[in-house]
Amino acid sequence: MPIHSYTAHVQELEAFGMGYPLHGEARDRAVLGSWRRCIDQHRLDPSRTSEAHIVPAGQLRAHREESEPLIRIARSGLERLYQQLKGLDYVLLLADRHGVAVDFLGHDSDASDLRSAGLYLGAQWREDVAGTSAVGTCLATGEALTVHQSDHFDFTHTRLSCTAAPIYDLQGQLAAVLDLSLLRSPAARASQQMALHLVTAAVRRVELANLMAQSSSDWVLRLAQSPDFLDVDADAALSVDARGRIRAMTHAASRMLASIAGLNWRQQPLLTGQPLGRFFDTDLQALPQLMRNRPAQERILRARDGSIWFAHALPPQPRSSAQASPRPSLPAPLQALNTGDAAMGQVLHKAARLAPQDLPVLLQGETGSGKEFLARALHAASGRSGAFVAINCAAIPEALLESELFGYLPGTWTGGAHKGRAGLVEAAHQGSLFLDEIGDMPLALQAKLLRVLSESEITPLGARAPQKVDIRVISASHRPLAELVRSGQFRADLLYRLNAAELQLPALRDRSDLLALAEHMLAAIGCSLRLSAPAQAALRAHRWPGNLRELHNALRYAAALAEQQIDLEHLPDALQCSPAVAQGQDAFSEASLAGAACGGHALHAATLEQVLAQCQGNVSEAARLLGVNRSTIHRRIQRQQLSRVFARQDGERP
C-alpha cells in the first residue's frame, strides 16, 4: 500500500481516540469497540506497526495439547469447509481461547506469506498483542464478525480480510474461534458476507458434534425452525438427562432458551439444570414421540413463549462393552506408583499418554514429592532404548556443570581425563535425560541447553563441530519456574521448550493414600510389622514438609525400633509431638477401648481383662498389643474396676 494509506489510517485512529467523528467509510460497532479497547485498555500506539507474533514451538505444543479434544472433533468439519473453498485462496485458522492458532489449513505454496501475515500455526491474535482482528475481537465480544482490511488496528494487517465465529463448550464458555481469512480480497466489505455465513454454519456443526460426542447417556434434542432441514442441518441442540433436566446445549440453543425464558444468553448457568418443561410444552416421557420414526412435519415442539420448533429426539445410546469397561490399565512402571489417590491417579494417566511421545515433560511439585520416581517411570514406559540419565542441577558446581552435561575432548584442560569424557547428554542418546532442580541451572548454561533442545545437537568442550543426539528431556523443579522467569532467574524461551507438557505432583499432605503408601514403603524395606491405630493417626496428622522422602525416613526409623508392631512411641519425635496428635490421642484411644476394632481385639471390658491376663498384668505389653497408650489402659482399669493384680507395670502400681 502507498505511504499515504498508512498516514490516513493512523490519522483516522488518532482522531477516533480523541473523540472526533469519523468521516468516510462506516465502521461496524464491533470494530469501533475494539479500537476503543486497543487505545484505552491495551495502550496500543496506532503509528507503531509490528510483524505477526508466532509463539515458540514448545508453547504451541502446550496450546495444542490443551485443545486436542476440540481439534479432533473440529478437524473433519474444517477439512470439508476448506475443500468447498478450494481455489478461492481462503485460509482457515482454529484459534484457542488464548488467541493462539492451534490448527491451520492453507496453501503450502503461500506458506512464507501466510506466516508473515499471521495466518499460520502458532500465530497469536489476542487484541492486546495484535490489535483489532477477527480472532481477537471475536474472543473479546463472543460474537461472529468480519474485520475487513482497514478495520484492523495495526496497519501491517490492513491487507487482510478476516471473518471469525466463536465456538462455545457445553458449559457456555468460549472455547475457541474459527477464522476464515484472505491475504488479498476485494475492496468491498460486503464481499465477505458469504464467508460469515460459511464460518457460522461450520461452527454450529462443530458444537453439535461436540454435544453428540459427550451426551451418549442422555437424550439429545436437535431443533430447527424448518422441518426440511431438521434431520440434515439442525439449528440448535441440547441434551436432557434421566431426570428430564437440561444438561448441556449448543450456543444457538442457549440463545434460544434464554429468549424463551426472558434471560440474557450469557447467563447459561441459569439455563443448565432446568427441567425441559420450563421452556417447552413437553417432558421426558413425551420425547419418544419426537423420534425419527415420524415425519419431520409432525415432530412439533411448542415453546413457552409461543414459538414453534421442529424437533428430532435421539435416545441415550446403550453402553457398549468398550464404554462399560474400566479405565485402561496403566503401564506397569506407572501402575507401581498408583496407590489409590485420585489426584495422583490423574497425573499417572496423563503420564501414560505422554510416555511414548517425544515431548519434553516438566514435573513440578514440592521437595520429596516423588518427581524422580515419576521421571523414571515415564522413561520405563516410553519404549526408548537408551538409558535414563539423571543430573541434579543444584548439586554439581557451576564450573563443572557444562562439562558434565556436554563432555569434553582430550586435552581440553589440565587435570581432565586423558581420553576426554562423554557428557551426560550424550550418555542419554536414544534415552531420557532427567534434569532435576532445573530452576537452579545458571543462566549462561540455560542458553546452551536451549540450543540442545531446539537443534538436537551438542558441542563438547574443545570441539569445533556439533554432534546430533536423540534425547527425551524430563525436567523437574520444586520452584515455580514462571515466577523465576518474571524475576529474571530463568529464561522464558527455555521454559516454553521444557514445559511442552507439565505434570503437577500433589503434596503428601493432600493425598488420600498415605497409609497405603506407608505399607508399600514398609514392604519395600523388608519390614512386615503393622502400624498401630495411634501410629496411623500420627501419620495422618503430620504435615509432611518433606513429603515422600520424609515418610520413607520416618518408617525406616520406626522399623528399626519396633519389635511386634509400629506404635506411636516408635515414630520420630516430630511426629509424636504434632499438636493434632496430642489433641486427638486421648479421644481416639478412649473410643478404641469403648468398642472399636484395633489390632485384632474387640476392646470391651472382658477383652481388656483377657489381654492383661495374657500379658501377666504387664500394662506396657497390653498397651502395645492393643495399640493404645499405657495411661489409657490405667484409666480403663480404674473405670472397669478390674483386679488390681493386673495393674502392674514392671513391678509398679498404677
C-alpha positions as CSV (number, residue, x, y, z in Angstrom):
1,M,0.0,0.0,0.0
2,P,1.2,3.6,-0.7
3,I,2.6,5.6,2.2
4,H,-0.5,8.0,2.3
5,S,-2.7,5.0,3.1
6,Y,-0.6,4.4,6.2
7,T,-0.8,8.1,7.1
8,A,-4.6,8.1,6.6
9,H,-5.0,5.0,8.7
10,V,-3.0,6.4,11.6
11,Q,-4.8,9.8,11.4
12,E,-8.3,8.1,11.5
13,L,-7.3,6.0,14.6
14,E,-5.8,9.1,16.3
15,A,-8.9,11.2,15.6
16,F,-11.1,8.4,16.9
17,G,-9.0,8.1,20.0
18,M,-9.5,11.9,20.7
19,G,-13.3,11.6,20.2
20,Y,-13.6,13.3,16.8
21,P,-16.4,11.9,14.4
22,L,-15.2,9.6,11.7
23,H,-15.5,10.5,8.0
24,G,-15.6,8.3,5.0
25,E,-16.2,4.5,5.3
26,A,-18.6,3.5,8.1
27,R,-17.2,1.1,10.7
28,D,-19.1,-1.7,12.4
29,R,-19.9,-1.2,16.1
30,A,-17.7,-4.3,17.0
31,V,-14.7,-2.7,15.2
32,L,-15.1,0.6,16.9
33,G,-15.5,-1.1,20.3
34,S,-12.2,-3.0,19.6
35,W,-10.4,0.2,18.6
36,R,-11.5,1.8,21.8
37,R,-10.1,-1.1,23.8
38,C,-6.9,-1.0,21.9
39,I,-6.4,2.6,22.7
40,D,-7.8,2.9,26.3
41,Q,-7.2,-0.6,27.7
42,H,-4.3,-2.1,25.8
43,R,-2.5,1.3,25.3
44,L,-1.5,0.4,21.7
45,D,0.1,3.0,19.5
46,P,-1.7,3.4,16.1
47,S,1.5,4.6,14.5
48,R,3.5,1.6,15.6
49,T,3.4,-1.5,13.3
50,S,4.6,-5.0,14.2
51,E,5.1,-8.3,12.4
52,A,2.8,-11.1,13.3
53,H,3.7,-12.8,16.6
54,I,4.3,-16.6,16.3
55,V,4.6,-18.3,19.6
56,P,7.7,-20.6,20.2
57,A,7.3,-24.3,19.3
58,G,7.2,-25.6,22.8
59,Q,4.5,-23.1,23.8
60,L,2.5,-24.1,20.7
61,R,2.7,-27.7,21.7
62,A,1.2,-26.9,25.1
63,H,-1.7,-24.9,23.5
64,R,-2.4,-27.8,21.0
65,E,-2.3,-30.4,23.8
66,E,-4.9,-28.3,25.8
67,S,-7.1,-28.1,22.7
68,E,-6.6,-31.6,21.5
69,P,-10.2,-32.9,22.1
70,L,-11.7,-29.9,20.2
71,I,-9.2,-30.1,17.4
72,R,-10.0,-33.8,16.9
73,I,-13.8,-33.0,16.7
74,A,-13.4,-30.0,14.5
75,R,-10.8,-31.3,12.1
76,S,-13.1,-33.2,9.7
77,G,-15.5,-30.2,9.5
78,L,-12.7,-27.8,8.8
79,E,-11.3,-30.0,6.0
80,R,-14.8,-30.2,4.4
81,L,-15.2,-26.5,4.5
82,Y,-11.7,-26.0,3.1
83,Q,-12.5,-28.2,0.2
84,Q,-15.6,-26.2,-0.5
85,L,-13.5,-23.1,-0.8
86,K,-10.7,-24.7,-2.8
87,G,-9.4,-22.3,-5.4
88,L,-10.6,-19.1,-3.6
89,D,-7.3,-18.6,-1.6
90,Y,-9.0,-18.7,1.8
91,V,-7.0,-19.8,4.9
92,L,-8.7,-21.5,7.9
93,L,-7.4,-21.0,11.4
94,L,-8.7,-22.6,14.6
95,A,-7.6,-20.4,17.5
96,D,-7.9,-21.5,21.1
97,R,-9.4,-19.4,23.9
98,H,-6.0,-17.7,24.4
99,G,-6.0,-16.5,20.8
100,V,-3.2,-18.9,19.5
101,A,-3.8,-20.6,16.2
102,V,-3.7,-24.3,17.1
103,D,-4.9,-25.7,13.7
104,F,-4.4,-24.3,10.2
105,L,-5.4,-25.1,6.6
106,G,-3.8,-23.1,3.7
107,H,-1.9,-23.4,0.5
108,D,1.7,-24.7,1.1
109,S,2.9,-22.5,-1.8
110,D,1.9,-19.4,0.2
111,A,3.4,-20.6,3.5
112,S,6.0,-17.8,3.7
113,D,3.5,-15.0,3.0
114,L,0.9,-16.6,5.3
115,R,3.4,-16.9,8.2
116,S,4.5,-13.3,7.9
117,A,0.8,-12.2,7.8
118,G,0.0,-14.3,10.9
119,L,-2.3,-16.7,9.0
120,Y,-0.3,-19.6,10.3
121,L,0.0,-22.2,13.0
122,G,1.1,-20.6,16.3
123,A,0.0,-17.1,15.4
124,Q,-1.1,-15.0,18.5
125,W,-4.2,-12.9,17.7
126,R,-5.3,-11.5,21.1
127,E,-6.3,-7.9,21.0
128,D,-3.6,-6.8,23.4
129,V,-1.0,-8.3,21.2
130,A,-2.2,-7.9,17.6
131,G,-4.8,-5.1,18.0
132,T,-8.2,-5.3,16.2
133,S,-8.5,-8.6,14.3
134,A,-11.3,-11.1,13.7
135,V,-9.9,-13.6,16.2
136,G,-9.1,-11.2,18.9
137,T,-12.3,-9.2,18.6
138,C,-14.4,-12.4,18.5
139,L,-12.7,-13.5,21.7
140,A,-13.5,-10.1,23.3
141,T,-17.1,-9.9,22.2
142,G,-18.2,-13.6,21.9
143,E,-19.9,-12.7,18.6
144,A,-19.3,-13.7,14.9
145,L,-17.9,-10.8,12.9
146,T,-15.7,-9.6,10.0
147,V,-12.7,-7.4,10.3
148,H,-12.1,-6.2,6.8
149,Q,-8.8,-4.6,5.6
150,S,-8.5,-1.1,7.3
151,D,-10.8,-2.3,10.1
152,H,-7.5,-3.7,11.6
153,F,-5.9,-1.5,14.2
154,D,-2.3,-2.4,13.1
155,F,-1.5,-1.1,9.6
156,T,0.5,-4.3,9.0
157,H,-2.7,-6.3,8.8
158,T,-4.8,-3.9,6.7
159,R,-4.3,-6.0,3.5
160,L,-6.2,-8.9,5.2
161,S,-9.9,-9.6,5.4
162,C,-10.8,-12.0,8.2
163,T,-14.1,-13.4,9.4
164,A,-14.4,-15.3,12.6
165,A,-17.1,-17.1,14.7
166,P,-16.8,-18.3,18.4
167,I,-17.0,-21.9,19.4
168,Y,-18.6,-22.5,22.8
169,D,-18.2,-25.5,25.0
170,L,-21.1,-27.3,26.7
171,Q,-20.9,-25.1,29.8
172,G,-21.3,-21.9,27.7
173,Q,-17.7,-20.9,27.9
174,L,-16.0,-19.5,24.8
175,A,-13.5,-22.3,24.0
176,A,-12.1,-21.4,20.5
177,V,-12.6,-19.3,17.4
178,L,-12.8,-20.4,13.8
179,D,-11.4,-17.9,11.4
180,L,-11.7,-17.7,7.6
181,S,-9.2,-15.2,6.1
182,L,-7.9,-13.9,2.8
183,L,-4.5,-12.4,2.1
184,R,-5.9,-10.5,-0.8
185,S,-9.6,-9.7,-1.1
186,P,-12.0,-7.3,-3.0
187,A,-12.2,-3.8,-1.5
188,A,-15.9,-4.1,-0.7
189,R,-16.7,-5.3,2.8
190,A,-19.9,-6.9,1.5
191,S,-17.7,-9.4,-0.4
192,Q,-17.2,-11.3,2.9
193,Q,-20.9,-12.0,3.7
194,M,-20.5,-15.5,2.2
195,A,-17.5,-16.1,4.5
196,L,-19.5,-15.0,7.5
197,H,-22.3,-17.4,6.6
198,L,-19.9,-20.3,6.0
199,V,-17.9,-19.9,9.2
200,T,-21.0,-19.5,11.3
201,A,-22.5,-22.7,9.8
202,A,-19.3,-24.6,10.3
203,V,-19.1,-23.6,14.0
204,R,-22.7,-24.7,14.5
205,R,-21.8,-28.2,13.2
206,V,-18.6,-28.4,15.4
207,E,-20.7,-27.5,18.5
208,L,-23.3,-30.1,17.6
209,A,-20.6,-32.8,17.0
210,N,-19.1,-31.9,20.4
211,L,-22.5,-32.2,22.1
212,M,-23.2,-35.6,20.5
213,A,-19.8,-36.9,21.5
214,Q,-20.3,-36.0,25.2
215,S,-24.0,-36.9,25.6
216,S,-24.2,-40.6,24.8
217,S,-26.0,-41.3,28.1
218,D,-28.6,-38.5,27.6
219,W,-31.5,-37.8,25.3
220,V,-30.4,-35.3,22.6
221,L,-32.9,-32.9,21.1
222,R,-32.0,-31.4,17.7
223,L,-34.1,-28.3,16.9
224,A,-34.8,-26.4,13.7
225,Q,-37.3,-23.7,12.6
226,S,-38.0,-25.6,9.3
227,P,-38.9,-29.3,9.1
228,D,-37.0,-29.6,5.8
229,F,-33.6,-29.1,7.4
230,L,-34.3,-30.8,10.8
231,D,-32.6,-34.1,10.1
232,V,-29.9,-32.6,7.8
233,D,-28.6,-29.4,9.4
234,A,-30.3,-28.6,12.7
235,D,-30.2,-25.0,14.1
236,A,-29.6,-25.9,17.7
237,A,-29.3,-28.9,20.0
238,L,-29.5,-29.7,23.7
239,S,-29.1,-32.8,25.9
240,V,-31.6,-33.9,28.6
241,D,-30.6,-36.2,31.5
242,A,-32.6,-39.1,33.0
243,R,-34.5,-36.7,35.3
244,G,-35.7,-34.6,32.4
245,R,-33.3,-31.7,33.2
246,I,-31.2,-29.9,30.6
247,R,-27.6,-30.9,31.0
248,A,-25.8,-29.2,28.1
249,M,-26.5,-27.2,24.9
250,T,-25.0,-25.7,21.8
251,H,-24.6,-21.9,21.7
252,A,-27.6,-21.4,19.4
253,A,-29.7,-23.4,21.9
254,S,-28.6,-21.3,24.8
255,R,-29.7,-18.2,22.9
256,M,-33.0,-19.8,22.1
257,L,-33.7,-20.9,25.7
258,A,-32.6,-17.6,27.0
259,S,-35.1,-15.8,24.7
260,I,-37.9,-18.2,25.8
261,A,-37.1,-17.5,29.5
262,G,-36.5,-13.8,29.1
263,L,-32.9,-14.1,30.1
264,N,-29.5,-12.9,28.6
265,W,-27.9,-15.7,26.7
266,R,-24.7,-15.1,28.6
267,Q,-26.5,-16.4,31.7
268,Q,-26.2,-20.0,30.6
269,P,-25.6,-21.3,34.1
270,L,-29.2,-20.3,34.9
271,L,-30.4,-22.5,32.0
272,T,-28.4,-25.6,32.7
273,G,-30.1,-27.9,35.2
274,Q,-33.6,-26.6,34.5
275,P,-36.5,-29.0,33.6
276,L,-37.3,-29.3,30.0
277,G,-40.9,-28.3,30.7
278,R,-39.8,-24.8,31.8
279,F,-39.1,-24.0,28.1
280,F,-41.3,-26.3,26.1
281,D,-44.8,-27.8,26.4
282,T,-43.3,-31.4,26.8
283,D,-41.4,-33.6,29.3
284,L,-39.1,-36.6,29.3
285,Q,-41.9,-39.1,28.8
286,A,-43.0,-37.4,25.6
287,L,-39.6,-37.4,23.9
288,P,-40.1,-40.8,22.1
289,Q,-42.9,-39.2,20.1
290,L,-40.2,-36.9,18.6
291,M,-38.0,-39.7,17.2
292,R,-37.3,-40.2,13.6
293,N,-40.0,-42.8,13.0
294,R,-42.4,-40.0,12.5
295,P,-42.3,-37.4,9.6
296,A,-40.4,-34.2,10.5
297,Q,-43.5,-32.1,9.9
298,E,-45.3,-33.9,12.8
299,R,-42.5,-33.6,15.3
300,I,-43.6,-30.2,16.6
301,L,-42.4,-28.7,19.8
302,R,-44.2,-25.6,21.2
303,A,-42.1,-23.2,23.3
304,R,-43.4,-21.4,26.3
305,D,-43.1,-18.0,24.5
306,G,-45.4,-19.2,21.7
307,S,-42.8,-20.0,19.1
308,I,-42.9,-23.3,17.2
309,W,-39.9,-25.6,16.7
310,F,-39.4,-28.9,14.9
311,A,-37.6,-31.5,17.0
312,H,-35.6,-34.7,16.4
313,A,-35.1,-36.7,19.6
314,L,-32.2,-39.2,19.9
315,P,-32.4,-41.6,22.8
316,P,-29.5,-42.5,25.1
317,Q,-27.0,-44.8,23.5
318,P,-26.7,-48.3,25.0
319,R,-23.4,-48.7,26.8
320,S,-21.1,-50.9,24.6
321,S,-18.6,-53.2,26.2
322,A,-15.9,-50.7,25.3
323,Q,-17.8,-47.9,27.1
324,A,-18.6,-50.1,30.1
325,S,-15.0,-51.3,30.5
326,P,-12.9,-49.7,33.3
327,R,-10.3,-47.1,32.5
328,P,-7.4,-48.7,30.6
329,S,-4.8,-50.0,33.0
330,L,-1.6,-48.1,33.4
331,P,1.8,-49.4,32.1
332,A,3.5,-51.4,34.8
333,P,6.1,-48.8,35.7
334,L,3.4,-46.2,36.3
335,Q,1.0,-48.6,37.9
336,A,3.7,-49.2,40.6
337,L,3.2,-45.6,41.7
338,N,-0.6,-45.9,41.9
339,T,-1.7,-46.5,45.4
340,G,-5.3,-45.1,45.2
341,D,-5.1,-41.3,45.4
342,A,-7.5,-39.7,42.8
343,A,-5.3,-36.7,42.1
344,M,-2.1,-38.8,41.7
345,G,-4.1,-41.2,39.5
346,Q,-5.0,-38.4,37.1
347,V,-1.3,-37.4,36.9
348,L,-0.3,-41.0,36.2
349,H,-3.0,-41.4,33.4
350,K,-1.7,-38.2,31.8
351,A,1.8,-39.6,32.1
352,A,0.8,-42.8,30.4
353,R,-0.5,-40.8,27.4
354,L,2.7,-38.7,27.3
355,A,5.2,-41.5,27.9
356,P,5.5,-42.7,24.2
357,Q,5.7,-39.2,22.9
358,D,8.9,-37.2,22.4
359,L,7.5,-34.1,24.1
360,P,9.7,-32.6,26.9
361,V,7.9,-33.0,30.2
362,L,8.2,-30.7,33.2
363,L,7.5,-32.1,36.6
364,Q,6.5,-29.6,39.3
365,G,6.0,-30.5,43.0
366,E,7.3,-29.9,46.4
367,T,10.6,-31.3,47.6
368,G,10.4,-35.0,48.1
369,S,7.1,-35.4,46.3
370,G,8.4,-38.2,44.0
371,K,9.4,-36.3,40.9
372,E,12.4,-38.6,40.1
373,F,10.3,-41.7,40.7
374,L,7.8,-40.4,38.1
375,A,10.6,-39.4,35.7
376,R,12.0,-43.0,35.9
377,A,8.5,-44.5,35.4
378,L,8.0,-42.2,32.4
379,H,11.2,-43.4,30.8
380,A,10.5,-47.0,31.5
381,A,7.0,-46.7,29.9
382,S,8.4,-44.7,26.9
383,G,9.8,-47.6,24.9
384,R,13.0,-45.7,24.3
385,S,16.1,-48.0,24.0
386,G,18.6,-45.7,25.6
387,A,19.5,-45.1,29.3
388,F,17.8,-43.0,31.9
389,V,20.4,-40.4,32.9
390,A,19.7,-38.1,35.9
391,I,21.6,-35.0,36.9
392,N,20.9,-32.7,39.8
393,C,21.5,-29.2,38.5
394,A,21.7,-27.9,42.1
395,A,24.3,-30.5,43.3
396,I,27.0,-30.0,40.7
397,P,29.3,-26.9,41.0
398,E,28.6,-24.3,38.3
399,A,32.1,-24.6,37.0
400,L,31.7,-28.3,36.2
401,L,28.1,-28.3,35.1
402,E,28.8,-27.6,31.4
403,S,31.5,-30.3,31.1
404,E,29.2,-32.8,33.0
405,L,26.4,-32.1,30.5
406,F,28.3,-31.8,27.3
407,G,31.5,-33.6,27.9
408,Y,35.0,-32.6,26.7
409,L,37.7,-33.7,24.3
410,P,41.2,-34.9,25.2
411,G,43.5,-32.1,26.3
412,T,40.7,-29.6,26.8
413,W,42.0,-28.7,30.2
414,T,44.8,-29.7,32.6
415,G,43.6,-32.4,35.0
416,G,40.9,-33.6,32.7
417,A,40.6,-37.3,31.7
418,H,43.4,-38.3,29.3
419,K,40.9,-39.6,26.7
420,G,38.3,-36.9,27.4
421,R,34.8,-37.7,28.7
422,A,31.4,-38.0,27.2
423,G,28.8,-35.8,28.7
424,L,25.5,-36.9,30.3
425,V,23.5,-35.6,27.4
426,E,25.4,-37.9,25.1
427,A,25.0,-40.8,27.6
428,A,21.3,-40.3,27.3
429,H,21.3,-40.7,23.5
430,Q,18.1,-42.6,22.5
431,G,17.0,-42.5,26.1
432,S,15.9,-39.9,28.6
433,L,17.8,-37.1,30.3
434,F,16.3,-36.1,33.7
435,L,17.3,-32.6,34.8
436,D,16.4,-32.3,38.4
437,E,16.1,-28.9,40.1
438,I,16.3,-27.2,36.7
439,G,15.4,-23.9,38.3
440,D,18.9,-23.8,39.8
441,M,20.7,-24.0,36.4
442,P,22.9,-20.9,35.8
443,L,21.6,-18.6,33.1
444,A,24.6,-18.9,30.9
445,L,24.2,-22.7,30.7
446,Q,20.4,-22.3,30.1
447,A,21.2,-20.7,26.7
448,K,23.3,-23.7,25.7
449,L,20.7,-26.2,26.9
450,L,18.1,-24.3,24.8
451,R,20.2,-24.9,21.7
452,V,20.4,-28.6,22.6
453,L,16.6,-28.8,22.7
454,S,16.0,-26.7,19.6
455,E,18.7,-28.2,17.4
456,S,19.0,-31.8,18.9
457,E,22.8,-31.4,18.9
458,I,25.6,-30.8,21.4
459,T,29.1,-29.4,21.1
460,P,31.5,-30.9,23.7
461,L,34.1,-28.6,25.2
462,G,37.0,-28.3,22.9
463,A,35.1,-29.5,19.9
464,R,34.6,-27.4,16.7
465,A,31.6,-29.3,15.2
466,P,28.4,-30.3,16.9
467,Q,27.1,-33.8,17.0
468,K,23.5,-35.0,16.8
469,V,21.8,-36.5,19.8
470,D,18.4,-38.1,20.2
471,I,17.1,-37.5,23.8
472,R,13.9,-37.0,25.6
473,V,14.2,-34.4,28.2
474,I,12.3,-34.6,31.5
475,S,12.9,-31.8,33.9
476,A,11.8,-31.1,37.5
477,S,11.7,-28.3,40.0
478,H,10.1,-27.6,43.3
479,R,10.3,-23.9,42.5
480,P,7.6,-22.3,40.3
481,L,9.6,-21.6,37.1
482,A,7.1,-19.0,35.9
483,E,8.0,-16.8,38.9
484,L,11.7,-17.4,38.2
485,V,11.1,-16.1,34.7
486,R,9.4,-13.0,36.0
487,S,12.3,-12.3,38.4
488,G,14.9,-12.8,35.6
489,Q,16.4,-16.0,37.0
490,F,15.1,-18.3,34.3
491,R,14.9,-17.9,30.5
492,A,11.3,-17.7,29.2
493,D,12.2,-19.3,25.9
494,L,13.8,-22.3,27.8
495,L,10.6,-22.6,29.9
496,Y,8.5,-22.8,26.8
497,R,10.8,-25.6,25.5
498,L,10.7,-27.6,28.7
499,N,7.0,-27.4,29.6
500,A,5.5,-28.7,26.3
501,A,3.7,-31.0,28.8
502,E,3.6,-30.2,32.6
503,L,2.6,-32.6,35.4
504,Q,2.0,-31.3,38.9
505,L,2.6,-33.8,41.6
506,P,0.3,-33.5,44.7
507,A,1.9,-32.9,48.1
508,L,1.8,-35.9,50.5
509,R,-0.5,-34.0,53.0
510,D,-3.1,-33.6,50.2
511,R,-3.1,-37.3,49.3
512,S,-5.7,-39.8,50.4
513,D,-3.4,-42.8,50.0
514,L,-1.0,-42.0,52.9
515,L,-1.4,-45.3,54.7
516,A,-1.3,-47.4,51.5
517,L,2.0,-45.6,50.7
518,A,3.3,-46.4,54.2
519,E,2.5,-50.1,53.8
520,H,4.2,-50.1,50.4
521,M,7.3,-48.5,51.8
522,L,7.5,-50.8,54.7
523,A,7.3,-53.8,52.4
524,A,10.0,-52.3,50.2
525,I,12.4,-52.1,53.1
526,G,11.6,-55.7,54.2
527,C,9.5,-54.8,57.2
528,S,6.4,-56.9,57.9
529,L,5.3,-55.0,61.0
530,R,1.9,-53.3,61.1
531,L,1.2,-49.8,62.1
532,S,-0.9,-49.4,65.2
533,A,-4.0,-47.2,65.1
534,P,-2.3,-44.4,67.1
535,A,0.7,-44.6,64.8
536,Q,-1.6,-44.3,61.8
537,A,-3.3,-41.3,63.4
538,A,0.0,-39.7,63.9
539,L,1.0,-40.2,60.2
540,R,-2.3,-38.7,59.1
541,A,-1.9,-35.7,61.4
542,H,1.6,-34.7,60.3
543,R,2.0,-32.0,57.7
544,W,4.9,-33.8,55.9
545,P,7.0,-30.9,54.7
546,G,9.5,-33.4,53.3
547,N,6.8,-35.4,51.6
548,L,7.6,-39.0,50.4
549,R,11.2,-38.7,51.4
550,E,10.3,-37.7,55.0
551,L,7.8,-40.5,55.2
552,H,10.3,-43.1,54.0
553,N,12.9,-41.9,56.6
554,A,10.3,-42.0,59.4
555,L,9.2,-45.5,58.6
556,R,12.8,-46.8,58.4
557,Y,13.5,-45.2,61.8
558,A,10.3,-46.8,63.3
559,A,11.0,-50.2,61.7
560,A,14.4,-50.2,63.4
561,L,12.9,-49.6,66.9
562,A,9.8,-51.7,66.8
563,E,9.6,-55.4,67.5
564,Q,5.9,-56.6,67.3
565,Q,4.2,-53.6,65.7
566,I,5.0,-50.0,65.0
567,D,3.4,-47.8,67.7
568,L,3.4,-44.1,68.3
569,E,6.5,-44.3,70.5
570,H,8.5,-45.8,67.7
571,L,7.9,-42.8,65.4
572,P,10.3,-39.8,65.2
573,D,9.7,-37.2,67.9
574,A,8.5,-34.7,65.3
575,L,5.5,-37.0,64.6
576,Q,4.8,-37.7,68.2
577,C,4.8,-34.0,69.2
578,S,2.3,-32.9,66.5
579,P,-0.4,-30.7,68.1
580,A,-3.1,-32.6,66.2
581,V,-1.8,-35.9,67.6
582,A,-1.6,-34.7,71.1
583,Q,-5.1,-33.2,70.9
584,G,-6.8,-36.2,69.3
585,Q,-4.9,-39.1,71.0
586,D,-6.9,-39.4,74.2
587,A,-10.3,-39.2,72.4
588,F,-9.1,-41.8,69.9
589,S,-7.8,-44.2,72.5
590,E,-10.9,-43.9,74.7
591,A,-13.1,-44.6,71.7
592,S,-11.0,-47.6,70.8
593,L,-11.3,-49.1,74.2
594,A,-15.0,-48.4,74.2
595,G,-15.5,-50.9,71.4
596,A,-13.6,-50.1,68.2
597,A,-11.7,-52.9,66.5
598,C,-8.0,-52.3,66.9
599,G,-5.1,-54.7,66.5
600,G,-7.5,-57.7,66.1
601,H,-9.1,-57.2,69.6
602,A,-12.7,-56.0,70.3
603,L,-11.8,-53.8,73.2
604,H,-14.6,-54.2,75.7
605,A,-14.1,-54.9,79.4
606,A,-13.8,-58.7,79.0
607,T,-11.3,-58.4,76.2
608,L,-9.2,-56.0,78.2
609,E,-9.1,-58.4,81.1
610,Q,-8.1,-61.2,78.9
611,V,-5.3,-59.3,77.3
612,L,-4.0,-58.2,80.7
613,A,-4.1,-61.8,81.8
614,Q,-2.3,-62.9,78.7
615,C,0.4,-60.3,79.4
616,Q,0.6,-61.4,83.1
617,G,-0.5,-57.9,84.1
618,N,2.2,-56.0,82.2
619,V,0.5,-52.8,81.1
620,S,3.2,-51.8,78.7
621,E,2.8,-55.2,76.8
622,A,-1.0,-54.9,76.8
623,A,-0.9,-51.4,75.5
624,R,1.4,-52.5,72.7
625,L,-0.9,-55.3,71.7
626,L,-3.9,-53.1,71.8
627,G,-2.3,-50.2,70.1
628,V,-3.0,-47.6,72.8
629,N,-1.1,-45.7,75.4
630,R,-0.3,-47.1,78.9
631,S,-2.3,-44.2,80.5
632,T,-5.4,-45.3,78.6
633,I,-5.1,-48.8,80.0
634,H,-4.7,-47.5,83.5
635,R,-7.9,-45.3,83.1
636,R,-9.9,-48.2,81.8
637,I,-8.7,-50.5,84.7
638,Q,-10.0,-47.9,87.1
639,R,-13.3,-47.4,85.4
640,Q,-14.0,-51.1,84.9
641,Q,-12.7,-51.9,88.4
642,L,-10.6,-54.8,87.1
643,S,-8.5,-56.7,89.6
644,R,-5.5,-54.7,90.8
645,V,-3.3,-57.6,90.2
646,F,-3.4,-56.8,86.5
647,A,-2.5,-53.2,87.1
648,R,1.3,-53.5,87.4
649,Q,4.0,-52.3,85.1
650,D,7.4,-53.7,85.7
651,G,6.6,-54.1,89.4
652,E,4.9,-50.7,89.9
653,R,1.3,-50.0,90.9
654,P,-0.7,-47.6,88.7
